[in-house]
């Protein structure tokens, strides 16, 4: 199950698997959501060293266009 699909759910044990090479979708918000799904235990698997650190440093960027609509 993906992190997005499990939003709002809680599990005794959750595994977060970060794929080798990472991805743009790996952001601080995604990691937070994944970690907070675990009620008791979390297993972290990194496809390569440093992926968690990079994900935490990357903040998601939203492009809803709302600011442009409010300013215009």
VOKOL-43696 format. One record per residue (C-alpha): residue number from 1; z, x, y; residue in three letters. Coordinates in Angstrom, 3 decimals. Each point is the difference from the previous one (the first is absolute). Layout:
<rs>
R NUM Z X Y ALA
...
</rs>
This chain:
<rs>
R 1 0.000 0.000 0.000 UNK
R 2 -0.813 1.367 3.439 UNK
R 3 2.505 0.380 2.817 UNK
R 4 -1.809 -2.688 1.981 UNK
R 5 0.178 -2.504 -2.859 UNK
R 6 3.730 0.528 -0.510 UNK
R 7 1.013 -0.565 3.631 UNK
R 8 2.880 -2.436 0.067 UNK
R 9 0.980 0.789 -3.592 UNK
R 10 2.822 2.137 -1.349 UNK
R 11 0.203 1.894 -3.293 UNK
R 12 2.784 1.889 -1.798 UNK
R 13 -2.256 3.036 -0.433 UNK
R 14 -3.090 0.791 2.038 UNK
R 15 -2.496 2.844 -0.410 UNK
R 16 -2.013 1.237 2.965 UNK
R 17 -3.051 1.977 -1.110 UNK
R 18 -1.738 1.938 2.768 UNK
R 19 -3.542 0.922 -1.111 UNK
R 20 -1.340 3.521 0.130 UNK
R 21 -1.752 0.655 3.287 UNK
R 22 1.866 -2.814 1.727 UNK
R 23 -1.690 -2.762 1.928 UNK
R 24 -0.029 -1.366 3.530 UNK
R 25 1.975 -2.998 -1.225 UNK
R 26 2.954 2.269 -0.871 UNK
R 27 2.144 -0.533 3.087 UNK
R 28 3.659 -0.035 0.936 UNK
R 29 -0.022 -3.803 -0.104 UNK
R 30 -1.479 -0.120 -3.500 UNK
R 31 2.564 2.498 -1.329 UNK
R 32 2.840 -1.977 1.633 UNK
R 33 -1.230 -3.242 -1.578 UNK
R 34 -0.268 1.649 -3.422 UNK
R 35 3.462 1.562 0.163 UNK
R 36 1.698 -3.185 1.152 UNK
R 37 -1.395 -1.938 -2.986 UNK
R 38 2.340 1.985 -2.299 UNK
R 39 3.434 -1.539 -0.412 UNK
R 40 1.525 2.820 -2.095 UNK
R 41 -2.492 2.732 -0.968 UNK
R 42 -3.166 1.497 1.420 UNK
R 43 -2.300 2.444 -1.768 UNK
R 44 -2.369 1.969 2.245 UNK
R 45 -3.116 1.634 -1.446 UNK
R 46 -2.111 2.201 2.274 UNK
R 47 -3.546 0.873 -1.053 UNK
R 48 0.473 3.210 1.952 UNK
R 49 2.841 1.613 1.887 UNK
R 50 0.583 -1.173 3.572 UNK
R 51 -1.559 -3.472 -0.246 UNK
R 52 3.259 -1.787 0.760 UNK
R 53 0.585 2.152 3.068 UNK
R 54 -3.536 -0.643 1.270 UNK
R 55 0.344 -3.735 -0.611 UNK
R 56 3.284 -0.142 1.924 UNK
R 57 -1.534 1.903 2.914 UNK
R 58 -2.979 -2.400 0.160 UNK
R 59 0.674 -3.187 1.920 UNK
R 60 -2.332 -2.939 -0.544 UNK
R 61 -2.381 -0.830 2.820 UNK
R 62 -0.802 -3.612 0.595 UNK
R 63 -3.278 -1.091 1.506 UNK
R 64 0.483 -3.711 0.554 UNK
R 65 -1.558 0.012 3.474 UNK
R 66 2.926 -2.004 1.381 UNK
R 67 0.653 2.449 2.847 UNK
R 68 -3.614 -0.260 1.141 UNK
R 69 0.177 -3.797 -0.036 UNK
R 70 3.224 -0.002 2.037 UNK
R 71 -1.325 2.497 2.559 UNK
R 72 -3.411 -1.666 0.356 UNK
</rs>
